[in-house]
Amino acid sequence: MKSNIPAYLITALATGFVSAAPFEQCPSKAFLIQGSPAQMYGVDLVSAKTTVLAASMDFSTETNNDSVNAVGFNYQDQYMYGFSKQAPKSVVRIGDDYVLQRLTVNGLPDTNFYVGDIHVNSETNQAIYYLYHPKFGLYGIDLTEVADEYQAQLVAGSANWNLAIYDFAFHPHSNLLYAVESNGDLYEINLDSQTPTFVANLDIAGDTGANGAGYFDVQGQFYFSNNRSGKIHKVDLSISPVMGYTPTASVFTLGPTSNQNDGARCAIAEVKVTDNSIDFGDAPMPYKTALAHSGARHLFDPNEDQSNLVYLGAVVDGENINTPADLQASPVDSSDDGVKFVTDFVAGSTSQVIVTAPNDNGYLYAWFDWDQNFQFDPGEITVNKYRLNQGDNSVLVDVPSDAVMGATWARFRVTDGSEANPITASGGVTGGEVEDYPVTTYGSLVYPSENGWVTLAYEDQMAFRW
């Protein structure tokens, strides 16, 4: 009779290895480990909601007073693995109770590893945990079968890579590694050829410092988190190896900030909206509105208690806008009721809008697509973290003298002001609301503009009568 017990569990029982239970399913949330001693968080990449999963990650027989890094999720056995700095330094296995279990691994240099991920071969079901240190190189540990001892193998030539990276992640389909340096340089690493390849310098929205956590989803979208700002950037790497296109980055959501981030995620799990508690904008394509394009969105009831909500107007509601098709099916959001336009938007002049807030704990951001290029550029922010009072707020908007005449769009976002850095026109935020409005701009009432200069020439002709 064929047994339905997984092979790794049979091996564990045979060897007497005592382990916490694995995760029951491939989690959609990203795991984020911060601090020293280590704490575990769950990050919903769609809504930016962060949940404390383990306030203290301890060993079963001792208190942990140090950090855990280089974590990866092994979807072959449904465990996470990482590297603990607590003496004696060791590779650890993490189950659904978030307790650390030391593994005996031979062949690793005496150093601290902070870069790691797990490669699962879909054909052979082999799982290898890779650890990288820029001085010592890349080491692989075969985790396919549970054992009393494991052996680490150095990947030839990897000690000469000299990559200034703080995490990497395996693509779920191409088996290539991807990592982003602090300056935004994206690298693609092929373990067969044992070489990293520079792909592109990504625009990382002014972030500096370490990109400490990297993840993939099942569609081949790559996410990496900046420690200092908490911004989680998204890069479309669905075509891998990268050929025929230049990848670009956009802010996908805002996560927690820390001086030390490390992350893991089940790379074969989907990232999508699963409920109606998230509010999206409704500016049409090609504006960044749908989740697939890192659209602006807010989890408007983060505490799930309908209290202390931050929004505009009289009501706020949510919708599932995962793709442009979802946006096209529901193009109008009836809860966009918080902004009234008092005066026309005339190039070179100042206009007035009335923004209604149900309470006085909101902060307003606004963008206008003045050049009508179908995106809200960073330079088009016209209201930047403006404190709102309860009731009607008169907000003045300076219209640039070179604003293009015609129909365009404006985006208003309100938050509780707790964000460490000003938000952008796209990406997810916990709390608040986004409202998009069609607007019309008009040419200047003066020539060439109210504040501009022009050179005029004229000719005075005299007429003579004979």
C-alpha positions in Angstrom: 0.0 0.0 0.0 1.4 3.4 -1.0 1.9 5.9 1.9 0.5 9.4 1.6 3.1 10.7 4.2 5.6 13.1 2.6 9.1 11.6 2.2 10.7 14.4 4.2 8.4 13.5 7.2 9.1 9.8 7.0 12.8 10.6 7.1 12.3 12.9 10.0 10.5 10.2 12.0 13.1 7.6 11.1 16.0 9.8 12.3 14.2 11.0 15.4 14.4 14.6 14.2 11.9 16.7 16.2 10.5 19.6 14.2 7.7 22.1 14.4 5.0 21.5 11.9 5.5 23.0 8.4 3.3 25.8 7.1 0.0 24.3 6.0 -0.1 26.0 2.6 2.0 28.2 0.4 1.4 31.6 2.1 0.6 34.6 0.0 2.0 37.0 2.5 5.7 37.9 2.5 7.7 37.1 5.6 9.9 39.8 7.0 12.5 39.4 9.8 13.7 42.5 11.6 15.8 43.5 14.6 18.1 41.9 17.1 16.7 39.8 18.7 14.8 38.7 15.7 11.1 39.4 15.2 8.9 37.9 12.4 6.3 40.0 10.5 3.8 39.1 7.8 3.5 41.7 5.1 0.4 41.7 2.8 2.0 43.0 -0.4 -1.4 44.2 -1.7 -2.6 46.2 1.2 0.8 47.0 3.0 -0.7 45.6 6.2 1.9 44.3 8.6 1.1 41.7 11.2 3.5 40.6 14.0 3.8 36.9 13.7 6.4 36.4 16.3 7.5 39.1 18.7 10.4 36.9 19.8 12.0 34.1 17.7 13.6 31.8 20.2 15.2 28.4 20.1 13.2 25.6 21.8 15.8 25.3 24.6 17.3 28.8 24.7 16.4 32.5 24.4 17.5 34.1 21.1 19.3 37.4 21.6 20.6 38.0 18.1 19.4 38.4 14.5 18.3 35.9 12.0 19.1 36.6 8.3 19.4 35.1 4.9 15.9 33.5 5.1 14.2 31.6 2.3 11.0 29.7 1.9 11.3 26.1 0.8 8.0 25.1 -0.9 9.2 21.6 -1.2 8.8 20.9 2.5 6.9 24.1 3.5 9.6 25.3 6.0 11.6 28.5 6.1 15.4 28.4 6.6 17.7 31.1 7.7 21.1 31.9 9.3 21.3 32.7 13.1 24.1 34.9 14.4 23.7 33.6 18.0 26.6 31.5 19.1 27.2 28.9 17.9 26.3 30.4 14.5 24.1 28.1 12.6 21.6 27.4 9.8 18.1 27.2 11.3 14.8 25.7 10.2 11.6 27.6 11.0 8.2 26.1 11.1 4.7 27.4 11.7 5.4 28.2 15.4 8.4 30.5 14.4 10.7 28.6 16.8 14.3 28.3 15.6 15.9 24.8 15.2 19.6 24.5 14.6 20.8 22.3 11.7 24.3 20.8 11.6 26.0 22.1 8.5 29.6 21.3 7.5 31.7 23.3 5.1 30.6 26.8 5.8 33.2 29.5 6.6 33.2 31.2 10.0 31.3 34.3 9.1 27.8 35.8 9.2 25.6 35.3 6.2 22.9 37.8 5.4 22.0 36.9 1.8 20.0 33.7 1.1 17.2 32.0 -0.7 16.1 28.5 -1.6 16.0 27.0 -5.1 13.4 24.3 -5.7 13.8 22.3 -8.9 10.3 21.7 -10.3 11.4 18.7 -12.2 13.4 16.8 -9.6 11.9 18.4 -6.5 15.4 19.1 -5.2 15.6 21.9 -2.8 19.0 23.7 -2.3 19.5 26.5 0.2 22.0 29.1 -1.1 23.9 31.5 1.2 26.1 34.3 -0.2 28.9 36.4 1.4 30.8 38.9 -0.9 34.1 37.8 0.6 33.6 34.1 0.7 31.2 33.5 -2.2 28.0 31.4 -2.7 27.4 28.1 -0.8 24.7 25.6 -1.6 23.1 23.2 1.0 21.0 20.3 -0.3 17.8 20.2 1.9 15.9 17.7 -0.2 16.1 15.0 2.5 16.1 15.5 6.2 19.4 14.5 7.7 21.4 14.6 10.9 24.2 16.6 9.1 24.3 18.6 5.9 27.2 19.6 3.7 27.7 23.0 2.2 29.3 23.3 -1.3 31.0 26.4 -2.6 29.9 27.5 -6.1 33.1 27.8 -8.2 34.1 31.4 -8.9 31.5 33.0 -6.7 34.0 34.4 -4.3 35.0 36.8 -7.2 31.5 38.2 -7.9 31.9 41.2 -5.5 28.2 41.9 -5.4 27.1 44.5 -2.9 23.8 42.9 -2.2 21.8 42.3 1.0 19.3 39.7 -0.4 18.4 37.8 -3.5 15.5 35.7 -4.8 15.1 32.8 -7.2 12.8 33.2 -10.1 10.0 30.6 -9.8 10.2 29.5 -13.5 13.6 30.3 -15.0 15.7 29.2 -12.0 17.8 32.4 -12.2 18.7 34.5 -9.2 18.0 38.2 -9.1 19.3 40.9 -6.7 19.4 44.7 -6.5 22.4 46.7 -5.2 21.9 49.8 -3.1 22.3 52.1 -6.1 19.5 50.3 -8.0 21.7 48.0 -10.2 19.8 44.9 -11.0 21.7 41.7 -11.5 20.7 38.3 -13.0 22.7 35.3 -11.7 22.9 32.1 -13.7 24.3 29.3 -11.5 24.9 27.1 -14.5 27.4 29.5 -16.0 28.4 30.7 -12.5 28.3 34.4 -13.5 26.2 37.4 -12.5 25.1 39.7 -15.4 24.2 43.4 -15.0 20.7 44.0 -16.3 19.8 47.6 -15.7 20.0 50.5 -13.3 16.5 50.8 -11.7 14.9 54.0 -10.7 14.3 53.3 -7.0 12.5 56.6 -6.2 15.3 58.2 -4.3 15.9 55.4 -1.9 19.3 55.0 -0.4 20.8 52.2 1.8 20.3 48.5 1.7 17.6 46.6 -0.2 17.3 44.0 2.5 14.5 41.7 1.4 13.6 40.2 -2.0 10.7 38.1 -3.2 9.0 36.7 -6.3 5.4 35.8 -7.0 4.2 33.0 -9.3 3.8 35.4 -12.3 7.5 36.3 -12.1 7.1 39.7 -10.5 10.1 40.6 -8.4 9.7 42.7 -5.2 12.5 44.2 -3.1 12.2 46.2 0.1 14.4 49.2 1.1 15.3 49.1 4.8 15.4 52.8 5.4 12.2 53.9 3.6 10.1 50.8 3.9 9.2 51.1 0.2 8.7 47.8 -1.5 9.5 48.1 -5.2 8.2 45.9 -8.0 9.9 44.8 -11.2 8.3 42.9 -14.0 10.7 39.9 -14.6 8.0 37.6 -16.1 10.4 37.3 -19.1 13.4 35.6 -17.7 16.3 35.5 -18.7 15.8 39.2 -19.4 16.0 39.6 -23.2 14.6 42.3 -25.5 13.4 44.7 -22.9 14.7 46.9 -20.0 13.1 46.2 -16.7 11.8 49.2 -14.7 10.9 49.5 -11.0 7.8 51.1 -9.4 6.8 51.5 -5.8 4.3 48.7 -5.1 3.6 49.2 -1.4 4.9 50.7 1.9 6.3 48.2 4.4 7.8 48.7 7.8 11.2 50.5 8.2 14.2 49.1 9.9 18.0 49.2 9.9 17.9 45.5 9.2 15.4 43.7 6.9 15.4 40.2 5.5 12.6 38.5 3.8 11.2 35.3 2.3 8.1 34.3 0.4 6.6 31.3 -1.3 7.6 32.1 -4.9 4.7 30.0 -6.3 2.0 31.9 -4.5 -0.1 34.6 -6.3 -0.3 38.2 -5.2 -3.8 39.5 -5.7 -6.7 41.3 -4.0 -8.9 38.8 -2.3 -11.5 41.0 -0.5 -13.3 44.3 -0.9 -11.5 46.1 2.0 -9.1 47.9 -0.3 -9.9 51.1 -2.1 -8.5 51.8 -5.6 -8.5 54.8 -7.8 -10.4 54.8 -11.1 -8.2 56.8 -13.5 -8.2 54.8 -16.8 -5.4 53.0 -18.5 -2.5 53.8 -18.9 -2.5 55.5 -15.5 -1.2 53.3 -12.8 -4.5 52.2 -11.2 -4.9 48.4 -11.3 -2.9 46.2 -8.9 -1.0 44.7 -11.9 0.5 48.1 -12.5 1.3 48.9 -8.9 -1.8 51.1 -8.8 -2.7 53.5 -5.9 -4.7 51.7 -3.2 -5.5 51.9 0.5 -6.6 49.4 3.1 -9.1 51.7 4.5 -10.0 49.7 7.6 -6.7 48.2 8.7 -7.9 47.3 12.2 -11.1 45.7 10.9 -13.3 47.6 13.4 -14.7 50.4 11.2 -13.3 53.0 13.7 -10.9 55.9 13.3 -11.1 55.6 9.5 -9.3 58.2 7.4 -11.0 59.1 4.1 -12.5 61.9 2.1 -16.2 62.9 1.7 -19.1 60.9 3.2 -18.2 57.3 2.5 -15.4 55.0 1.5 -15.6 51.5 0.0 -13.4 48.9 -1.7 -13.2 46.9 -4.9 -11.1 44.2 -6.5 -9.1 45.8 -9.3 -6.4 43.3 -10.0 -6.1 43.9 -13.8 -7.0 46.5 -16.3 -10.0 44.4 -17.3 -11.3 44.7 -13.7 -10.9 48.5 -13.9 -12.7 48.6 -17.3 -15.6 46.6 -15.8 -16.1 49.1 -12.9 -14.8 52.4 -14.2 -16.6 54.7 -11.6 -16.2 54.6 -7.9 -19.3 56.0 -6.2 -17.4 56.8 -3.0 -15.2 59.4 -4.7 -17.1 62.3 -3.2 -14.6 64.2 -1.2 -13.3 66.8 -3.7 -15.2 69.7 -5.3 -13.7 72.0 -7.9 -14.5 75.7 -7.3 -12.6 77.4 -10.1 -11.3 76.4 -13.5 -7.8 75.2 -13.9 -6.1 77.9 -16.0 -2.5 77.8 -17.0 -0.4 80.2 -14.9 -3.1 80.8 -12.3 -4.1 79.6 -8.9 -7.3 77.5 -8.6 -9.3 76.5 -5.6 -10.7 73.1 -4.6 -12.8 72.2 -1.6 -11.7 68.9 0.1 -14.1 67.5 2.7 -12.8 65.4 5.6 -15.0 63.6 8.2 -12.4 64.2 10.9 -9.2 66.1 11.5 -6.6 63.3 11.4 -6.0 63.2 7.6 -3.1 64.3 5.4 -3.7 65.1 1.8 -1.6 64.5 -1.3 -2.6 65.5 -4.8 -1.2 65.1 -8.3 -2.4 66.6 -11.6 -1.4 65.3 -15.0 -0.5 68.7 -16.3 1.4 67.6 -19.4 -1.2 64.9 -20.2 1.3 62.1 -20.7 -1.1 59.7 -18.9 1.0 59.4 -15.7 1.3 61.3 -12.5 4.9 62.3 -12.5 6.8 63.1 -9.3 7.1 66.7 -10.3 3.3 67.0 -10.8 2.6 66.7 -7.1 0.6 69.9 -6.2 -0.4 69.1 -2.6 2.1 67.4 -0.4 1.1 66.1 3.0 -1.4 68.9 3.7 -3.1 68.6 7.1 -6.9 68.5 6.8 -9.4 69.8 9.3 -12.8 68.3 9.9 -15.3 69.6 7.4 -14.6 71.6 4.2 -11.0 72.6 3.5 -10.1 75.2 1.0 -7.0 74.1 -0.9 -5.2 76.3 -3.4 -3.6 74.6 -6.5 -1.0 76.4 -8.6 -1.4 75.6 -12.2 1.9 75.7 -14.1 2.1 78.1 -17.0 2.9 75.3 -19.4 0.0 73.1 -18.5 -1.4 71.5 -21.6 -5.0 72.5 -22.5 -7.7 69.8 -22.5 -9.1 66.9 -20.6 -6.8 65.2 -18.0 -6.9 63.5 -14.6 -6.1 64.3 -11.0 -5.4 61.9 -8.1 -6.1 62.7 -4.4 -4.8 60.5 -1.6 -5.4 60.9 2.1 -3.4 59.1 4.9 -3.2 59.3 8.6 0.3 60.9 8.2 2.2 58.1 9.9 4.2 57.3 6.7 7.9 57.8 7.2 8.3 59.4 3.8 5.9 61.2 1.5 3.9 58.7 -0.6 3.9 58.6 -4.4 1.0 58.5 -6.8 1.1 54.7 -7.0 1.5 51.8 -4.6 -0.3 50.6 -1.5 -0.8 52.3 1.8 -2.3 51.0 5.0 -5.2 53.3 5.9 -6.7 56.2 4.0 -8.4 56.5 0.6 -7.6 57.4 -3.1 -10.0 59.4 -5.3 -9.4 60.1 -9.0 -11.2 62.8 -10.9 -11.3 63.9 -14.6 -10.5 67.6 -14.9 -10.1 70.1 -17.8 -7.3 72.6 -18.1 -7.4 75.9 -20.0 -4.9 78.1 -21.7 -3.5 81.2 -20.0 -5.6 84.3 -19.8 -2.6 86.4 -20.6 0.0 86.2 -23.3 2.3 84.3 -23.2 1.6 83.7 -19.5 1.1 85.6 -16.3 4.8 85.3 -15.3 6.5 84.6 -18.6 8.4 86.9 -20.9 8.2 87.4 -24.6 9.8 89.7 -27.2 7.5 91.7 -29.4 8.3 93.7 -32.5 6.0 96.2 -34.3 6.2 98.4 -37.3 4.6 101.9 -37.4 3.7 102.9 -41.0 2.7 106.4 -42.0 0.2 107.1 -44.8 0.5 110.1 -47.0 -2.3 111.7 -49.0 -1.3 113.5 -52.1 
